[in-house]
Amino acid sequence: MSKKLLALDKTADYATLREWCITICSFVSKVYPEMSHMEKEISEAIEKIDKKQSMRYMRVLCKEMNWLVQDGYLPDSLMDKLNQILTEKFKYNLVDVAAAEKDEIQKILKRGRIRNDREYELVKNKEDEVYDDDSQFDYAESLRSLLGGYEMNR
C-alpha cells in the first residue's frame, strides 16, 4: 500500500479519520443543500462512535464516506474540488486512496491469499465493484477465488 495513504488506513489516528469523514460530509452538504440531512446523520454516527472510541467503526465510516463520493455521486468538477480540499488538509486525496487500494489488491493477488479481515474487506469491496462488469470477469473470478480461500480457512 502506498505510504501516502496509509495515514488513512493502517496508521491514521482516530482524530484524522474522524476529520476526514467530517470534511467529506461537509463538502457534500455544501454542494448539495438537499443532502444536509446526511450531515446530521453522519454527525450522530460519529457521536456514537466517539462514545466507544472505536477505531474499527471509524475506519468503516471513513470507507463508507469514500465510497459514497467515489461511486459516481459527484461530477468530475466537484470530485476535483473535493480532492483539492482533502490534499490541502491531509496531504492526500481520494485518488491516492484508490491507487493505494489497487496496489494492495495487486499484492494480495500476487501473494495468492488473504491474510486478515482488513484485506478480506478490501478484496470483497473490489469484487462487489467489478461483479457486473463483463470486461473484468477474469479479475472478478480471481478475487472470488481469494475470498473463497479465506472463508474456508476462517
C-alpha positions as CSV (number, residue, x, y, z in Angstrom):
1,M,0.0,0.0,0.0
2,S,1.2,3.5,-0.8
3,K,2.9,5.1,2.2
4,K,0.9,8.3,1.5
5,L,-2.5,6.7,2.0
6,L,-1.7,4.7,5.0
7,A,-2.3,7.5,7.1
8,L,-5.9,6.8,6.4
9,D,-5.9,3.0,6.7
10,K,-3.2,1.5,8.8
11,T,-1.6,4.3,10.8
12,A,-4.1,7.1,11.0
13,D,-5.2,8.1,14.4
14,Y,-8.8,8.3,15.4
15,A,-8.9,12.1,15.1
16,T,-7.6,12.0,11.5
17,L,-10.2,9.5,10.4
18,R,-12.9,11.5,12.1
19,E,-11.8,14.7,10.4
20,W,-11.6,13.0,7.0
21,C,-15.3,11.9,7.4
22,I,-16.4,15.3,8.5
23,T,-14.6,17.0,5.7
24,I,-16.3,14.9,3.0
25,C,-19.7,15.1,4.7
26,S,-19.4,18.9,5.0
27,F,-18.4,19.2,1.3
28,V,-21.3,17.1,0.1
29,S,-23.8,19.1,2.2
30,K,-22.4,22.4,0.9
31,V,-22.7,21.5,-2.8
32,Y,-26.0,19.6,-2.3
33,P,-28.0,21.5,0.3
34,E,-30.8,18.9,-0.1
35,M,-28.4,16.4,1.4
36,S,-28.0,18.4,4.6
37,H,-29.9,15.7,6.5
38,M,-26.9,13.4,5.7
39,E,-24.6,15.8,7.7
40,K,-26.8,15.4,10.7
41,E,-26.9,11.6,10.3
42,I,-23.2,11.3,9.9
43,S,-22.7,13.6,12.9
44,E,-24.9,11.4,15.0
45,A,-23.0,8.3,13.8
46,I,-19.7,10.0,14.7
47,E,-21.1,10.8,18.2
48,K,-22.0,7.2,18.8
49,I,-18.6,6.0,17.6
50,D,-16.9,8.7,19.7
51,K,-18.5,7.3,22.8
52,K,-16.9,3.9,22.2
53,Q,-13.7,5.4,20.6
54,S,-13.9,2.5,18.2
55,M,-11.1,2.8,15.6
56,R,-12.7,-0.1,13.7
57,Y,-16.1,1.7,13.4
58,M,-14.4,4.9,12.4
59,R,-12.4,3.1,9.7
60,V,-15.7,1.6,8.4
61,L,-17.4,5.1,8.4
62,C,-14.4,6.5,6.6
63,K,-14.5,3.9,3.9
64,E,-18.3,4.4,3.5
65,M,-17.7,8.1,3.1
66,N,-15.1,7.4,0.4
67,W,-17.4,5.0,-1.4
68,L,-20.2,7.5,-1.3
69,V,-18.4,10.1,-3.2
70,Q,-16.3,7.8,-5.4
71,D,-19.3,5.8,-6.7
72,G,-20.2,8.4,-9.3
73,Y,-22.1,10.5,-6.8
74,L,-20.2,13.7,-7.6
75,P,-19.5,15.0,-11.1
76,D,-15.8,15.3,-12.0
77,S,-15.6,19.0,-11.3
78,L,-16.8,18.5,-7.8
79,M,-14.6,15.5,-7.3
80,D,-11.6,17.6,-8.3
81,K,-12.6,20.3,-5.8
82,L,-13.1,17.7,-3.0
83,N,-9.7,16.1,-3.8
84,Q,-8.1,19.6,-3.7
85,I,-9.6,20.2,-0.2
86,L,-8.5,16.8,1.0
87,T,-5.0,17.3,-0.3
88,E,-4.7,20.7,1.3
89,K,-5.9,19.3,4.6
90,F,-4.4,15.8,4.7
91,K,-1.7,15.8,2.1
92,Y,-3.5,13.0,0.1
93,N,-6.9,12.6,-1.5
94,L,-9.4,10.0,-2.8
95,V,-7.3,9.4,-5.9
96,D,-4.4,8.4,-3.7
97,V,-6.7,6.2,-1.6
98,A,-8.0,4.4,-4.7
99,A,-4.5,3.9,-6.1
100,A,-3.2,2.5,-2.8
101,E,-6.1,0.1,-2.5
102,K,-5.5,-1.0,-6.1
103,D,-1.8,-1.6,-5.3
104,E,-2.7,-3.5,-2.2
105,I,-5.1,-5.7,-4.1
106,Q,-2.4,-6.5,-6.6
107,K,0.0,-7.5,-3.9
108,I,-2.7,-9.8,-2.4
109,L,-3.4,-11.3,-5.8
110,K,0.3,-11.9,-6.4
111,R,0.7,-13.5,-2.9
112,G,-2.3,-15.7,-3.7
113,R,-4.1,-15.4,-0.3
114,I,-5.8,-13.0,2.0
115,R,-4.1,-12.7,5.4
116,N,-6.6,-10.9,7.6
117,D,-10.1,-9.4,7.8
118,R,-9.0,-6.0,6.6
119,E,-7.6,-7.5,3.4
120,Y,-10.7,-9.6,3.1
121,E,-12.9,-6.4,3.2
122,L,-10.7,-4.7,0.7
123,V,-10.9,-7.6,-1.8
124,K,-14.7,-8.1,-1.1
125,N,-15.4,-4.5,-1.8
126,K,-13.4,-4.6,-5.1
127,E,-15.2,-7.8,-6.1
128,D,-18.6,-6.2,-5.4
129,E,-17.5,-3.2,-7.5
130,V,-16.5,-5.3,-10.6
131,Y,-19.0,-8.0,-10.2
132,D,-21.3,-6.9,-13.1
133,D,-18.6,-5.7,-15.4
134,D,-18.2,-8.4,-18.1
135,S,-14.9,-6.9,-19.2
136,Q,-13.5,-7.7,-15.8
137,F,-14.8,-11.2,-15.5
138,D,-11.4,-12.9,-15.0
139,Y,-10.3,-10.3,-12.5
140,A,-13.6,-10.8,-10.5
141,E,-13.0,-14.6,-10.6
142,S,-9.5,-14.1,-9.2
143,L,-10.9,-12.0,-6.4
144,R,-13.7,-14.6,-5.7
145,S,-11.1,-17.3,-5.5
146,L,-9.1,-15.3,-2.9
147,L,-12.3,-14.7,-0.9
148,G,-13.3,-18.3,-1.0
149,G,-9.9,-19.4,0.2
150,Y,-10.1,-17.1,3.1
151,E,-13.6,-18.0,4.0
152,M,-12.7,-21.7,4.1
153,N,-9.8,-21.1,6.5
154,R,-11.7,-18.8,8.9
